[in-house]
Amino acid sequence: MKLKYSFTVMNMGDEFAAVPVGDDAAKFRGMLKLNKESADILEFLKEDTDSAKIHEYLKGKYPDSTDDEISQTLEKFLNTLSSEGLLIG
């Protein structure tokens, strides 16, 4: 799976935003408001990947989080992206 559109992620202090770039700016109008974890996941989705690889990455980046917490965060965000039509595969 990967993102349907090309986004760049901007750090705005405690919040992050993803905005479409290039030709995709005309196809997807708007931006995504993200927290740190979802910004990390979105960066990973710029390339074709699977949820197991993202989970392992998050596990290493957030060692104080449990596997269940990581799985729930990942599943919720991927479901949101999918329901909005932002994922391919």
Buried (B, 14 or more C-beta within 10 A) or exposed (E): BBBBBBBEBEEEEEEBBBBBEEEBBEEBEEEBEBEEBBBBBBBBBEEEBEBEEBBEBBBEEBEEBEEEEBBEBBEEBBEEBEEEEBBEE
